[in-house]
Amino acid sequence: MLEAQGVSVRYGQSAPALRSLDLRAAPGEVTAVVGGNGAGKSTLMKAISGILAFDSARVVAGEIRFCDEPIQRLSPTARVRRGIAHVPEGRRVFADLSVEENLRAGAATVKGRVQDRLDEAYEMFDVLAERRRQRAVLLSGGEQQMLAIARGLMSGPRLLLLDEPSLGLAPKVVERIAEIILRIRDRGTAVLVVEQNAAMALSVADQGFVLEQGRVVLSGSGRELRATDEVQQLYLGGSGTADELLQFADRAPLARWSA
């Protein structure tokens, strides 16, 4: 579905933020990219969705292909129409618009009736259905994150990009976000999620990649990566508190990580 081949990204004249990166996200799967601050995770998402130019950045080498077609020269809007939706870090809902107005904004590229998509969003996110007339600024952080994800789904994407969806959320809300990611996958939408929270991301991932300084240093299935010494020692300790890790302890082999 999505392939990044030898992709390098540069901000202005600075050192590359991504360096000859190779990555593949398969249809019908959750693909996780984990790594610390500055690893290049958000840059990767912006390169895929086509919004690098807003940060004075550009792809300087390599190619990004979606459904076997190059997309680098396409505008962000054209990429949405091809089936890519990006939920950015920090939620970025339209604070003064209602929940339903936010959702309708996510369907701006959709032709025809939007009501069916609204019904699907409210069925998946019942808390949004209860607050559909409420301004987004009045929602909790977790509710705003659910709204951001639901808004991304309104365009009917084949690939949903989630940038740090657990950032700043309480452990129980993070667990709910993990469940939502799996539900989205099970409904047929591929998900590419980038996270500092390796415990959450790899617990839901079919495939995963570990990013350091703009390079992929490890890749494999979510289960394989969770079992490696490198991930356990370098990323688990920094991905959450003991309580946050314990909530995923029933998803073997994460149990031993929380000790």
CORTA-V114377 format. One record per pair of residues at least 12 apart in sequence whose C-alpha atoms are under 6 Angstrom apart, sorted by the first residue. I is the first residue (numbers start at 1). J is the second residue. Records with the same first field share a line. If there is no record, write none. Layout:
BEGIN
I: J / J
END
This chain:
BEGIN
1: 26 / 27 / 66 / 67
2: 24 / 25 / 65 / 66
3: 23 / 24 / 64 / 65
4: 22 / 23 / 63 / 64
5: 22 / 62 / 63
6: 20 / 21 / 22 / 62
7: 20 / 21 / 61 / 62 / 63
8: 20 / 59 / 60 / 61
9: 58 / 59 / 60
10: 57 / 58
11: 56 / 57
17: 40 / 214
18: 40 / 214
19: 214 / 215
21: 215
27: 190
28: 185 / 188 / 189 / 190
29: 190 / 206
30: 190 / 191 / 192 / 205 / 206
31: 192 / 205 / 207 / 208
32: 192 / 193 / 194 / 201 / 205 / 208
33: 194 / 208 / 209 / 210
34: 194 / 195 / 196 / 198 / 210
35: 196 / 210 / 211
36: 196
39: 211 / 212 / 213 / 214
40: 214
41: 194
49: 76
50: 76
83: 157 / 158
84: 157 / 159
85: 152 / 157 / 160
86: 161
87: 152 / 161 / 162
88: 163
89: 163 / 164
91: 145 / 148
95: 136 / 137
96: 135
97: 135
98: 133 / 134 / 135 / 136
99: 132 / 136
100: 132
103: 151
106: 151 / 152 / 154
107: 154 / 155
121: 150
158: 189
159: 189 / 190 / 191
160: 191
161: 192 / 193
162: 193
163: 194
164: 194 / 195
171: 244
196: 239
197: 239
198: 239
202: 222
205: 222
206: 221 / 222
207: 220 / 221 / 222
208: 220 / 221 / 222
242: 258
245: 258
246: 258
END
